[in-house]
Amino acid sequence: MKARRMPQWLGWTLALLVAAGFARLGFWQLARMHEKEAMLASVQAVLTQRVPKPLSLAADSSRADDFDWSAGRGRFAEAPSVLLDNQSRDERPGVRAYRLFVPESGVPMLVELGWLPLSGDRAMPQVASIMGDAEMRGLLLSPPSPGLVAATANRTPNGEILATALDASNLPALLGIAKLPPRVLRLDPAMKDIGYARDLDVLPNTLPPSRHLGYAVQWFALSLAVLATAAVLTFRKPRA
């Protein structure tokens, strides 16, 4: 029995739908590229000027996605440190260490002290306490995104708080406060006398703009390949 061929109109309909889906993914990758390019430009402008603004801006929800260079005096609270899990540096697994800081003017906020490596048994590192008044300066920014991981925070056996995201609903209660500001302070790497390895890279553990461009090119190429295949199947001469 001779197999029935798919009608051309149905084949082209399927090809156009698939090609349109691939093209849509390509345009989405381009949009993400432009978003991150704009973000990097905004950060560069802030770091070039470095005009210090008050730490109280960390609590301004209208600026939750913005970047500000900030400075102010205060003291670290007697609260457990927070270790943000799943944070790599130089292709090594580790955590980002945070401590609760109480500014002279403003609400308690998290200060990022830097990155610490994890051993093979995932034993959590101890974060040294910081006593007395101190002046903090650095970049105000939103916490790292957890991606698809659920936001959780739990006490570890050594008393630290291990979190998968800094917006975990129970994190403020574990720190003994009512609420955390939407932004954290990443300390200036030039402050060598405090904290651990850190930088002012705002795209850690995520794709840079160039990678989004590469993925966009791949999706557009797949879209063209689908259309080219449909054209070949349509106009080729049938065998005798």
Secondary structure as UniProt FT lines:
FT   HELIX           8..49
FT   HELIX           55..59
FT   HELIX           61..63
FT   TURN            64..65
FT   STRAND          68..76
FT   STRAND          82..84
FT   TURN            90..91
FT   STRAND          94..103
FT   STRAND          109..117
FT   TURN            120..121
FT   STRAND          133..141
FT   TURN            147..148
FT   STRAND          153..155
FT   TURN            157..158
FT   STRAND          161..163
FT   TURN            166..167
FT   TURN            169..170
FT   HELIX           171..175
FT   STRAND          184..187
FT   TURN            189..190
FT   TURN            192..193
FT   TURN            204..205
FT   HELIX           209..235
//
